[in-house]
C-alpha cells in the first residue's frame, strides 16, 4: 500500500485541506465496510500515480464522527474532492479506478 495516503483526524483535517497546493481527495471509510476495502487498493494506486498532482487522504468515519457530521457523510465510502480548500464534489460508493479518476478530473476542472 502507498505511503502517499495519509490518515487525517479532527486536528489535521483543516490544515491539510486548506494548505494543500494540489486538489485533495478525502475518503471517509470504516473497517467493517466491504466497498471501502475494495476501494483501498485503488486509492493507493491513484495516490502513487497522481503524486504531485492530487493528494489522497483517509478519515476513519467511526473514529471521527464529528468530521462525518460536518460534511453530512451518511454512508461509507464517501469521497470529498477539495480544491483550494473548497468542497467541489461528493462521490459515494465504490467504482472502478478509471471511473473514479474520471470523476475526480471532472470535479477539479469545474
N, C-alpha and C positions, 0 to 999 in steps of 0.2 A: 504494500500500500504506500501511496505517496506521502511524503512528509510535508508536501505543499498544502495539504488540507489541515487548517488549524481548527482546534476546538475553541469556541468562544463561550463566554459567560456574561452575566449582567455587567460585570466590571469592565470587561474588554470590548464589549459589543460596539458601543457608540464610537469609541476611539478608532477601532478598526474600520468601521463603515465610513466615518467622516474624513479620515486622513488617507484613505487608500487612493493612490494615483490612478488606479485602474478600476473598472467595474467589479463589484463583489457579488458573488452568488452565495446566499446563505441557505443552508439546508437545516430545517427543523426535523429531527429524526427521533426514534426511540429504539431501544434494544429489542423489544418484543415485536417489531414491525417487519414482516417479510418484504414488503416493497422497499423499505429503507435498506435492507440487506442487499437487495437486488441492485439498488442504485449506488451502493458504496463503491464497487469497482469502477463504475462509470465516472463517478465524481473524481476519484483518484486519477483515472486515466486522463480526464479533461484537465485536471489541475497540472499534470505534468506536460501535457500537450500545449496548453494555453498559458504556461508560465510567463509572466511579464506582461501579459495581455488581459488576463482575467484572474481574479483571486477567488478561491473557493474556501468556505468556512462552514463549520457544523455547530449546531446547538442541540444538545440533548433536551428535548421538549419536556421530559419527565423531571429532569434536574433543574430546569429553568422555566417554570410555568409562567412567571411574570413576563418574560420576553415573548412567549407564545401569546399571551393575552394582549400584550401591547400591539402585536401585529395580527390579531384575530386569527391565529392558527388554530383550526379546529380538527385537522387531520394531518397525519404524517404519512409519507414525507411531503412537506411543503417547502418550496424553494422560493426565495425572495431575491430579486435582482435589483441591486442598488447601483446607481451611477451618480457620482458627485454627492454622495450622502443621501440621495433621494430614491425612494422606492419607485421602480419603473415597471416591475412585472411580478406577478404571483403565479407560480406553477404548482399544481397539486397532483401528486401521484407519480408512479414510475413511468418511464418511457425509454425508448432506445437512445443510445449515445448520439446518433445522428440527429434525431428529433429534438433531443434536449439541447444540443448545441445550436441548432437552427432557431429554436425558441429564444434562447439567450441572445443570439445575434440580433434577432428582430427587436428584442427589448432594448438593447443598448444602442440601436441605431435610431430609435424614436426621437 
